[in-house]
Amino acid sequence: MTVYTIAVVNPDGEIWHWYHPTATVDPNGEEVVVGDVTSTRIHITEEIEDFSLWARTHYRKNNAWVERADRDSSFYTWSNEAWYLNSPQFLRATRDQRNQLLLESDWTQIPDSPLTDAKKAEWTEYRQALRDVIESIPVDDFGAVTIDGPDQVVWPTPPS
């Protein structure tokens, strides 16, 4: 039997890593430690055209591959047979995006900015709205984000 790919599967059944075997094929079912998690090598004996997509839409359960929906974004992690929004990663990325938008509008606040006082005030209001974005994201009592994903973050519109 030909082994086309070897998948490294974590205890939740998710494929963490995969590789194509060389002349020596690592044993099927062998346990390996990834970080501090014991994972298992699983032989894939069928040719799969887009393995990256296949890995995102399958997980291992009871020694069989089970199809699942693809995650909505990179902010989701697989646990207990479901996708969950990774709140710390999501909030960090949202802060990074907010900080970039603030950086790009810094020029509007310097004393020799070519803007009128009225336009400068609009930009000041916009920048405050950017600072308020993080606080506007709903979280539960444990700090977990309670929206479905990044497309639900309401970003202010910059002045024209």
MODELLER restraints for C-alpha pairs under 7 A, 6 or more apart:
rsr = mdl.restraints
at = mdl.atoms
rsr.add(forms.Gaussian(group=physical.xy_distance, feature=features.Distance(at['CA:1:A'], at['CA:45:A']), mean=6.97, stdev=0.5))
rsr.add(forms.Gaussian(group=physical.xy_distance, feature=features.Distance(at['CA:2:A'], at['CA:45:A']), mean=5.74, stdev=0.5))
rsr.add(forms.Gaussian(group=physical.xy_distance, feature=features.Distance(at['CA:3:A'], at['CA:43:A']), mean=5.97, stdev=0.5))
rsr.add(forms.Gaussian(group=physical.xy_distance, feature=features.Distance(at['CA:3:A'], at['CA:44:A']), mean=5.74, stdev=0.5))
rsr.add(forms.Gaussian(group=physical.xy_distance, feature=features.Distance(at['CA:3:A'], at['CA:45:A']), mean=4.62, stdev=0.5))
rsr.add(forms.Gaussian(group=physical.xy_distance, feature=features.Distance(at['CA:4:A'], at['CA:20:A']), mean=6.17, stdev=0.5))
rsr.add(forms.Gaussian(group=physical.xy_distance, feature=features.Distance(at['CA:4:A'], at['CA:44:A']), mean=5.85, stdev=0.5))
rsr.add(forms.Gaussian(group=physical.xy_distance, feature=features.Distance(at['CA:4:A'], at['CA:45:A']), mean=5.59, stdev=0.5))
rsr.add(forms.Gaussian(group=physical.xy_distance, feature=features.Distance(at['CA:4:A'], at['CA:46:A']), mean=6.48, stdev=0.5))
rsr.add(forms.Gaussian(group=physical.xy_distance, feature=features.Distance(at['CA:4:A'], at['CA:47:A']), mean=6.21, stdev=0.5))
rsr.add(forms.Gaussian(group=physical.xy_distance, feature=features.Distance(at['CA:5:A'], at['CA:18:A']), mean=6.73, stdev=0.5))
rsr.add(forms.Gaussian(group=physical.xy_distance, feature=features.Distance(at['CA:5:A'], at['CA:19:A']), mean=5.69, stdev=0.5))
rsr.add(forms.Gaussian(group=physical.xy_distance, feature=features.Distance(at['CA:5:A'], at['CA:20:A']), mean=4.55, stdev=0.5))
rsr.add(forms.Gaussian(group=physical.xy_distance, feature=features.Distance(at['CA:5:A'], at['CA:21:A']), mean=6.36, stdev=0.5))
rsr.add(forms.Gaussian(group=physical.xy_distance, feature=features.Distance(at['CA:5:A'], at['CA:43:A']), mean=6.21, stdev=0.5))
rsr.add(forms.Gaussian(group=physical.xy_distance, feature=features.Distance(at['CA:5:A'], at['CA:44:A']), mean=5.05, stdev=0.5))
rsr.add(forms.Gaussian(group=physical.xy_distance, feature=features.Distance(at['CA:6:A'], at['CA:18:A']), mean=5.47, stdev=0.5))
rsr.add(forms.Gaussian(group=physical.xy_distance, feature=features.Distance(at['CA:6:A'], at['CA:19:A']), mean=5.42, stdev=0.5))
rsr.add(forms.Gaussian(group=physical.xy_distance, feature=features.Distance(at['CA:6:A'], at['CA:20:A']), mean=6.05, stdev=0.5))
rsr.add(forms.Gaussian(group=physical.xy_distance, feature=features.Distance(at['CA:6:A'], at['CA:21:A']), mean=6.72, stdev=0.5))
rsr.add(forms.Gaussian(group=physical.xy_distance, feature=features.Distance(at['CA:6:A'], at['CA:41:A']), mean=6.37, stdev=0.5))
rsr.add(forms.Gaussian(group=physical.xy_distance, feature=features.Distance(at['CA:6:A'], at['CA:42:A']), mean=5.62, stdev=0.5))
rsr.add(forms.Gaussian(group=physical.xy_distance, feature=features.Distance(at['CA:6:A'], at['CA:43:A']), mean=4.72, stdev=0.5))
rsr.add(forms.Gaussian(group=physical.xy_distance, feature=features.Distance(at['CA:6:A'], at['CA:44:A']), mean=5.81, stdev=0.5))
rsr.add(forms.Gaussian(group=physical.xy_distance, feature=features.Distance(at['CA:7:A'], at['CA:15:A']), mean=6.13, stdev=0.5))
rsr.add(forms.Gaussian(group=physical.xy_distance, feature=features.Distance(at['CA:7:A'], at['CA:17:A']), mean=6.01, stdev=0.5))
rsr.add(forms.Gaussian(group=physical.xy_distance, feature=features.Distance(at['CA:7:A'], at['CA:18:A']), mean=4.31, stdev=0.5))
rsr.add(forms.Gaussian(group=physical.xy_distance, feature=features.Distance(at['CA:7:A'], at['CA:19:A']), mean=6.71, stdev=0.5))
rsr.add(forms.Gaussian(group=physical.xy_distance, feature=features.Distance(at['CA:7:A'], at['CA:41:A']), mean=5.60, stdev=0.5))
rsr.add(forms.Gaussian(group=physical.xy_distance, feature=features.Distance(at['CA:7:A'], at['CA:42:A']), mean=5.12, stdev=0.5))
rsr.add(forms.Gaussian(group=physical.xy_distance, feature=features.Distance(at['CA:7:A'], at['CA:43:A']), mean=6.43, stdev=0.5))
rsr.add(forms.Gaussian(group=physical.xy_distance, feature=features.Distance(at['CA:8:A'], at['CA:15:A']), mean=5.63, stdev=0.5))
rsr.add(forms.Gaussian(group=physical.xy_distance, feature=features.Distance(at['CA:8:A'], at['CA:16:A']), mean=5.76, stdev=0.5))
rsr.add(forms.Gaussian(group=physical.xy_distance, feature=features.Distance(at['CA:8:A'], at['CA:17:A']), mean=5.14, stdev=0.5))
rsr.add(forms.Gaussian(group=physical.xy_distance, feature=features.Distance(at['CA:8:A'], at['CA:18:A']), mean=5.82, stdev=0.5))
rsr.add(forms.Gaussian(group=physical.xy_distance, feature=features.Distance(at['CA:8:A'], at['CA:39:A']), mean=6.26, stdev=0.5))
rsr.add(forms.Gaussian(group=physical.xy_distance, feature=features.Distance(at['CA:8:A'], at['CA:40:A']), mean=5.47, stdev=0.5))
rsr.add(forms.Gaussian(group=physical.xy_distance, feature=features.Distance(at['CA:8:A'], at['CA:41:A']), mean=4.58, stdev=0.5))
rsr.add(forms.Gaussian(group=physical.xy_distance, feature=features.Distance(at['CA:8:A'], at['CA:42:A']), mean=6.33, stdev=0.5))
rsr.add(forms.Gaussian(group=physical.xy_distance, feature=features.Distance(at['CA:9:A'], at['CA:15:A']), mean=4.42, stdev=0.5))
rsr.add(forms.Gaussian(group=physical.xy_distance, feature=features.Distance(at['CA:9:A'], at['CA:16:A']), mean=5.80, stdev=0.5))
rsr.add(forms.Gaussian(group=physical.xy_distance, feature=features.Distance(at['CA:9:A'], at['CA:39:A']), mean=5.39, stdev=0.5))
rsr.add(forms.Gaussian(group=physical.xy_distance, feature=features.Distance(at['CA:9:A'], at['CA:40:A']), mean=5.20, stdev=0.5))
rsr.add(forms.Gaussian(group=physical.xy_distance, feature=features.Distance(at['CA:9:A'], at['CA:41:A']), mean=6.34, stdev=0.5))
rsr.add(forms.Gaussian(group=physical.xy_distance, feature=features.Distance(at['CA:10:A'], at['CA:16:A']), mean=6.49, stdev=0.5))
rsr.add(forms.Gaussian(group=physical.xy_distance, feature=features.Distance(at['CA:10:A'], at['CA:38:A']), mean=6.86, stdev=0.5))
rsr.add(forms.Gaussian(group=physical.xy_distance, feature=features.Distance(at['CA:10:A'], at['CA:39:A']), mean=4.46, stdev=0.5))
rsr.add(forms.Gaussian(group=physical.xy_distance, feature=features.Distance(at['CA:10:A'], at['CA:40:A']), mean=6.55, stdev=0.5))
rsr.add(forms.Gaussian(group=physical.xy_distance, feature=features.Distance(at['CA:11:A'], at['CA:39:A']), mean=6.22, stdev=0.5))
rsr.add(forms.Gaussian(group=physical.xy_distance, feature=features.Distance(at['CA:12:A'], at['CA:79:A']), mean=5.96, stdev=0.5))
rsr.add(forms.Gaussian(group=physical.xy_distance, feature=features.Distance(at['CA:12:A'], at['CA:80:A']), mean=6.39, stdev=0.5))
rsr.add(forms.Gaussian(group=physical.xy_distance, feature=features.Distance(at['CA:13:A'], at['CA:59:A']), mean=5.03, stdev=0.5))
rsr.add(forms.Gaussian(group=physical.xy_distance, feature=features.Distance(at['CA:13:A'], at['CA:60:A']), mean=4.27, stdev=0.5))
rsr.add(forms.Gaussian(group=physical.xy_distance, feature=features.Distance(at['CA:13:A'], at['CA:61:A']), mean=5.99, stdev=0.5))
rsr.add(forms.Gaussian(group=physical.xy_distance, feature=features.Distance(at['CA:14:A'], at['CA:59:A']), mean=4.98, stdev=0.5))
rsr.add(forms.Gaussian(group=physical.xy_distance, feature=features.Distance(at['CA:14:A'], at['CA:60:A']), mean=6.53, stdev=0.5))
rsr.add(forms.Gaussian(group=physical.xy_distance, feature=features.Distance(at['CA:14:A'], at['CA:78:A']), mean=6.85, stdev=0.5))
rsr.add(forms.Gaussian(group=physical.xy_distance, feature=features.Distance(at['CA:15:A'], at['CA:55:A']), mean=6.19, stdev=0.5))
rsr.add(forms.Gaussian(group=physical.xy_distance, feature=features.Distance(at['CA:15:A'], at['CA:59:A']), mean=6.66, stdev=0.5))
rsr.add(forms.Gaussian(group=physical.xy_distance, feature=features.Distance(at['CA:28:A'], at['CA:41:A']), mean=5.70, stdev=0.5))
rsr.add(forms.Gaussian(group=physical.xy_distance, feature=features.Distance(at['CA:28:A'], at['CA:42:A']), mean=5.22, stdev=0.5))
rsr.add(forms.Gaussian(group=physical.xy_distance, feature=features.Distance(at['CA:28:A'], at['CA:43:A']), mean=5.59, stdev=0.5))
rsr.add(forms.Gaussian(group=physical.xy_distance, feature=features.Distance(at['CA:29:A'], at['CA:40:A']), mean=5.65, stdev=0.5))
rsr.add(forms.Gaussian(group=physical.xy_distance, feature=features.Distance(at['CA:29:A'], at['CA:41:A']), mean=5.16, stdev=0.5))
rsr.add(forms.Gaussian(group=physical.xy_distance, feature=features.Distance(at['CA:29:A'], at['CA:42:A']), mean=5.62, stdev=0.5))
rsr.add(forms.Gaussian(group=physical.xy_distance, feature=features.Distance(at['CA:30:A'], at['CA:40:A']), mean=5.60, stdev=0.5))
rsr.add(forms.Gaussian(group=physical.xy_distance, feature=features.Distance(at['CA:30:A'], at['CA:41:A']), mean=5.37, stdev=0.5))
rsr.add(forms.Gaussian(group=physical.xy_distance, feature=features.Distance(at['CA:31:A'], at['CA:38:A']), mean=6.42, stdev=0.5))
rsr.add(forms.Gaussian(group=physical.xy_distance, feature=features.Distance(at['CA:31:A'], at['CA:39:A']), mean=5.56, stdev=0.5))
rsr.add(forms.Gaussian(group=physical.xy_distance, feature=features.Distance(at['CA:31:A'], at['CA:40:A']), mean=4.43, stdev=0.5))
rsr.add(forms.Gaussian(group=physical.xy_distance, feature=features.Distance(at['CA:31:A'], at['CA:41:A']), mean=6.35, stdev=0.5))
rsr.add(forms.Gaussian(group=physical.xy_distance, feature=features.Distance(at['CA:32:A'], at['CA:38:A']), mean=5.67, stdev=0.5))
rsr.add(forms.Gaussian(group=physical.xy_distance, feature=features.Distance(at['CA:32:A'], at['CA:39:A']), mean=5.21, stdev=0.5))
rsr.add(forms.Gaussian(group=physical.xy_distance, feature=features.Distance(at['CA:32:A'], at['CA:40:A']), mean=5.88, stdev=0.5))
rsr.add(forms.Gaussian(group=physical.xy_distance, feature=features.Distance(at['CA:33:A'], at['CA:39:A']), mean=5.82, stdev=0.5))
rsr.add(forms.Gaussian(group=physical.xy_distance, feature=features.Distance(at['CA:56:A'], at['CA:70:A']), mean=5.69, stdev=0.5))
rsr.add(forms.Gaussian(group=physical.xy_distance, feature=features.Distance(at['CA:57:A'], at['CA:67:A']), mean=5.70, stdev=0.5))
rsr.add(forms.Gaussian(group=physical.xy_distance, feature=features.Distance(at['CA:57:A'], at['CA:68:A']), mean=4.94, stdev=0.5))
rsr.add(forms.Gaussian(group=physical.xy_distance, feature=features.Distance(at['CA:57:A'], at['CA:69:A']), mean=5.59, stdev=0.5))
rsr.add(forms.Gaussian(group=physical.xy_distance, feature=features.Distance(at['CA:57:A'], at['CA:70:A']), mean=5.04, stdev=0.5))
rsr.add(forms.Gaussian(group=physical.xy_distance, feature=features.Distance(at['CA:58:A'], at['CA:65:A']), mean=6.19, stdev=0.5))
rsr.add(forms.Gaussian(group=physical.xy_distance, feature=features.Distance(at['CA:58:A'], at['CA:66:A']), mean=5.40, stdev=0.5))
rsr.add(forms.Gaussian(group=physical.xy_distance, feature=features.Distance(at['CA:58:A'], at['CA:67:A']), mean=4.47, stdev=0.5))
rsr.add(forms.Gaussian(group=physical.xy_distance, feature=features.Distance(at['CA:58:A'], at['CA:68:A']), mean=5.47, stdev=0.5))
rsr.add(forms.Gaussian(group=physical.xy_distance, feature=features.Distance(at['CA:59:A'], at['CA:65:A']), mean=5.60, stdev=0.5))
rsr.add(forms.Gaussian(group=physical.xy_distance, feature=features.Distance(at['CA:59:A'], at['CA:66:A']), mean=5.38, stdev=0.5))
rsr.add(forms.Gaussian(group=physical.xy_distance, feature=features.Distance(at['CA:59:A'], at['CA:67:A']), mean=6.63, stdev=0.5))
rsr.add(forms.Gaussian(group=physical.xy_distance, feature=features.Distance(at['CA:60:A'], at['CA:66:A']), mean=6.04, stdev=0.5))
rsr.add(forms.Gaussian(group=physical.xy_distance, feature=features.Distance(at['CA:71:A'], at['CA:83:A']), mean=6.59, stdev=0.5))
rsr.add(forms.Gaussian(group=physical.xy_distance, feature=features.Distance(at['CA:75:A'], at['CA:85:A']), mean=5.75, stdev=0.5))
rsr.add(forms.Gaussian(group=physical.xy_distance, feature=features.Distance(at['CA:75:A'], at['CA:86:A']), mean=5.41, stdev=0.5))
rsr.add(forms.Gaussian(group=physical.xy_distance, feature=features.Distance(at['CA:75:A'], at['CA:89:A']), mean=6.37, stdev=0.5))
rsr.add(forms.Gaussian(group=physical.xy_distance, feature=features.Distance(at['CA:75:A'], at['CA:90:A']), mean=5.62, stdev=0.5))
rsr.add(forms.Gaussian(group=physical.xy_distance, feature=features.Distance(at['CA:76:A'], at['CA:83:A']), mean=5.85, stdev=0.5))
rsr.add(forms.Gaussian(group=physical.xy_distance, feature=features.Distance(at['CA:76:A'], at['CA:84:A']), mean=5.22, stdev=0.5))
rsr.add(forms.Gaussian(group=physical.xy_distance, feature=features.Distance(at['CA:76:A'], at['CA:85:A']), mean=4.41, stdev=0.5))
rsr.add(forms.Gaussian(group=physical.xy_distance, feature=features.Distance(at['CA:76:A'], at['CA:86:A']), mean=5.38, stdev=0.5))
rsr.add(forms.Gaussian(group=physical.xy_distance, feature=features.Distance(at['CA:77:A'], at['CA:83:A']), mean=5.51, stdev=0.5))
rsr.add(forms.Gaussian(group=physical.xy_distance, feature=features.Distance(at['CA:77:A'], at['CA:84:A']), mean=5.35, stdev=0.5))
rsr.add(forms.Gaussian(group=physical.xy_distance, feature=features.Distance(at['CA:77:A'], at['CA:85:A']), mean=6.44, stdev=0.5))
rsr.add(forms.Gaussian(group=physical.xy_distance, feature=features.Distance(at['CA:77:A'], at['CA:86:A']), mean=6.15, stdev=0.5))
rsr.add(forms.Gaussian(group=physical.xy_distance, feature=features.Distance(at['CA:78:A'], at['CA:84:A']), mean=6.25, stdev=0.5))
rsr.add(forms.Gaussian(group=physical.xy_distance, feature=features.Distance(at['CA:87:A'], at['CA:144:A']), mean=5.43, stdev=0.5))
rsr.add(forms.Gaussian(group=physical.xy_distance, feature=features.Distance(at['CA:87:A'], at['CA:145:A']), mean=5.35, stdev=0.5))
rsr.add(forms.Gaussian(group=physical.xy_distance, feature=features.Distance(at['CA:95:A'], at['CA:134:A']), mean=6.90, stdev=0.5))
rsr.add(forms.Gaussian(group=physical.xy_distance, feature=features.Distance(at['CA:98:A'], at['CA:130:A']), mean=6.14, stdev=0.5))
rsr.add(forms.Gaussian(group=physical.xy_distance, feature=features.Distance(at['CA:102:A'], at['CA:127:A']), mean=6.36, stdev=0.5))
rsr.add(forms.Gaussian(group=physical.xy_distance, feature=features.Distance(at['CA:107:A'], at['CA:113:A']), mean=6.64, stdev=0.5))
rsr.add(forms.Gaussian(group=physical.xy_distance, feature=features.Distance(at['CA:108:A'], at['CA:120:A']), mean=6.26, stdev=0.5))
rsr.add(forms.Gaussian(group=physical.xy_distance, feature=features.Distance(at['CA:108:A'], at['CA:123:A']), mean=6.63, stdev=0.5))
rsr.add(forms.Gaussian(group=physical.xy_distance, feature=features.Distance(at['CA:109:A'], at['CA:120:A']), mean=6.75, stdev=0.5))
rsr.add(forms.Gaussian(group=physical.xy_distance, feature=features.Distance(at['CA:122:A'], at['CA:159:A']), mean=6.34, stdev=0.5))
rsr.add(forms.Gaussian(group=physical.xy_distance, feature=features.Distance(at['CA:123:A'], at['CA:159:A']), mean=6.32, stdev=0.5))
rsr.add(forms.Gaussian(group=physical.xy_distance, feature=features.Distance(at['CA:126:A'], at['CA:156:A']), mean=6.58, stdev=0.5))
rsr.add(forms.Gaussian(group=physical.xy_distance, feature=features.Distance(at['CA:126:A'], at['CA:158:A']), mean=6.07, stdev=0.5))
rsr.add(forms.Gaussian(group=physical.xy_distance, feature=features.Distance(at['CA:129:A'], at['CA:156:A']), mean=6.26, stdev=0.5))
rsr.add(forms.Gaussian(group=physical.xy_distance, feature=features.Distance(at['CA:130:A'], at['CA:156:A']), mean=6.57, stdev=0.5))
rsr.add(forms.Gaussian(group=physical.xy_distance, feature=features.Distance(at['CA:133:A'], at['CA:155:A']), mean=6.85, stdev=0.5))
rsr.add(forms.Gaussian(group=physical.xy_distance, feature=features.Distance(at['CA:137:A'], at['CA:153:A']), mean=6.91, stdev=0.5))
rsr.add(forms.Gaussian(group=physical.xy_distance, feature=features.Distance(at['CA:138:A'], at['CA:145:A']), mean=5.91, stdev=0.5))
rsr.add(forms.Gaussian(group=physical.xy_distance, feature=features.Distance(at['CA:138:A'], at['CA:146:A']), mean=5.65, stdev=0.5))
rsr.add(forms.Gaussian(group=physical.xy_distance, feature=features.Distance(at['CA:138:A'], at['CA:147:A']), mean=6.77, stdev=0.5))
rsr.add(forms.Gaussian(group=physical.xy_distance, feature=features.Distance(at['CA:139:A'], at['CA:145:A']), mean=4.28, stdev=0.5))
rsr.add(forms.Gaussian(group=physical.xy_distance, feature=features.Distance(at['CA:139:A'], at['CA:146:A']), mean=5.23, stdev=0.5))
rsr.add(forms.Gaussian(group=physical.xy_distance, feature=features.Distance(at['CA:140:A'], at['CA:146:A']), mean=6.47, stdev=0.5))
